[in-house]
């Protein structure tokens, strides 16, 4: 059973995207930052192999200290069927972490220069896209470390606003919504947004952030945000 919440022109789903996607039909664009699956890997190289449990990784590892969590159950990468569904049901796509997935060659890749000096961490992140444009890079010192982070892999709002502005699409879907940063960017740019998130904690945070962004994004003095309309859908 999935729960749908409507906030202004945003439609937010609490549930698994594999169950919700068949209910949505065609969308203009998908812009998302799915789990890459790299925190669950036993080794550091490109060989994908044995996954470590949170117990095996231990709470004292560098990665877990950075994420402030001893568990990485959420870091399960989408399978090929999810990417196939997203590409079939949308015109334009931007998939952050695209270099970790088996996707076709891309011309218009997007690159985020994270401006951090540590060689044992990725200094950039790459988004696979099907955009017919030259590759582009986003660089902004103020985004270093993603201030006020509330999700382990949260992207800066300025980065996601850059992505949304680059895509000519009235409606944007994020099937791995997390704390709702893509939805906030859409609110600031006046785009319709559809978000899906299975973790209750982050879904609630996303609802709050998107409602606040929609109120702040109005040209006229913001009126009180209408109470979210909650709907329960049988899957």
N, C-alpha and C positions, 0 to 999 in steps of 0.2 A: 504494500500500500504506500503510495507516494503522496506527499503533501505539497500543495501548490499555494504560494503566497503571491498576491499581486500588489505591487507598490508603484503607483503612478503608471508609467509605461514599461515597468520591469515585471517580468514573470519569473518567479524564483521557485525552484523545485527542490524539496528535500527528499532525496532518494538516489538510487544507483543509476548512472546515466545509461547503462545498458538496458534498463527497464523503462526509462523515461523517453529516450530518443524515439522509439516507435510511435509515441503519442504526439510528437511535435510536427512532423511533416517537414516540408522544405523550408530552409532559412536562407537569408542572404549571405551570411558569413559566419564562420567559426573562428574565434580567437581564443586560444586556451593555452594553459601551462600545465600539462598533465604530469603525474608522477613519472620520473625518469627510470625508477627502479635501481638506481646506482647505489643507494645507501644500503640496500639489501645484498649487495654482491660481496662474496668472500674476498676477492682480490681487487687490486687497484687497476689492473690492465683492462684491455678491451675484451678479454675472454669472458663471456657471460656466465658464468656457471653456478656454483653452489651458493645458495642463499644462506646467510647466517640468521639465526634467530636473535631476538633482543637479548636473550640470556648469553648467547655466544659472543655477541658484540660487546656486551658489558656496558654499564652506565658511565664508565670513565673514559670511553674513547673520545678522541677529538671531535669527530663528527657529531656524536650525541651531546657533547658539552655545548657545541655551537647551536644545536637545535633545541637545547634545553629539554631533552626528552630521552628516555632510555628505550623507546620502542619505535620501530619504523614500519609497523603494519600498514600504514597508509601509503607507503612508497612501493606500490605495485603498479608497474607500467601497464598501459592499455594493451590489449592484444590486437592483432591485425584486423579482426572483425570490427572492432570499435572504430579504427581509422577508416576502414572501408565504408562504414555507415556514415561517418561524419563527412567524408568526401562525396558520397553519393547524394547526401541530403542538403548540401550547401553549395553555393556558387564559388565562394572565396574562402580560403583557409589560411590561418597562421597558427602553426603548432610550435610553441617553444620547446626546446630540447629535441628538435627534429633530427639532430645528428645521432641520437640514440636509437632511432626507430628505422625500420625498413620502409622507407618512403621513396618515391621516384626522384630523379634528379630535379633540382630546382634552380631557377635563374634568380629570382628575387628574394634571396635569403635576407633575413634581418639579423643584425648582430648587436648585442648589448655589451659595451665595454664597461666592465664592473669597476675598473680603476682600482684594483687591489693588487698588492705586490707579491702575494704568496704564491710561489710556483707549484705548490702541492694542491692548490685549488684552481678551478677553472677561472681564468682571468676574463673570459668572455662567455656569454651564452648565445646560442644560435637558434633562430626560429626558421623552420622550413615553411615555405609559403608556395602557393600556386600563382602568386601575383606576377603579372607580366611587366616587370620593372627592373631596373638595376638593383643590385644588392645595396643595402644601406646600413649605416651604423649609428647607434645612439650612444652618446657619451655626455654625462652630466655629473660633475663632482658631488653635487648635493645628494645624489641617489646612493652614494657609497654606503653599504650596510643597510639600506632600506629603513630609514627612521620610522619609529613607532610600529615596528613589525609585530603582528599578532598571529601570523601563520608561519610555520618553519620555512616555506619556500615562497613567501610573499614577494611579488614584484613591486617596484616603485610605481606610484600612480602616474608619474610623468612618463615613464616608459610605456605603460599600457595606453595612456592617452595618445602618445606618438603612434602606437600600433593602430588604434581605432581610427585616428585621423587619416592614416595612410590607406585605409580600406574604404572604398566607395560602397557602403552598405547601410541601408536604413535600420536593419535589425541585426544584432550580433548575438550569437550563442556562445556561452562558455560552459561546456559540460563538466569541467573540473573547476568550479567557481572558487573554492577555498573561502577566503575571507571577503571576496566580492570586489577585488580591485578593478577587474575589467568592467564590472557593473558601475562602479564609481566613475570610471573614465567615460563610459557611455552616457551617464547622467550629465556629466560636465559638458559633453559635446552634443547633447540632445538626441542621442540614438536610442532606439528601443533595444531592450536587453532581455535575454533569456538565460538564466543561470541554473545549473544543477550542482548540488553538493550533497554527499551522503553523510558527512560527519555533522551531527547535530550542533556541536559547539561552534563550528565555523559557519554553518548555515545561519545561525542566529546572529553571529557577528556580521555576516554579509547583509542580512536584512537591515540591521541597524545602520551600517555604513552607507548603503544605497539610499535608504530613506533620508538620511541626513544630507547626502550629496544632491539628491533631487531638490530638497528644500533650498539648499544654498545655491543651486545652479539656476534658479529662476531669475529672470531679468528684473521683475518687480519685487518689492519686499516680500520675502517668503511667507506664505500662509501656512497655518498648521498642517502638517502632513496627515493625510487621511489614514485612519487605522488600517493596517494591512488586512486584506481580505483573504482569509484562509479557506482553502478548499481541499477536500480529501478525495483522491482519485483511486479507484480500484484498478489494479494492474492485472 
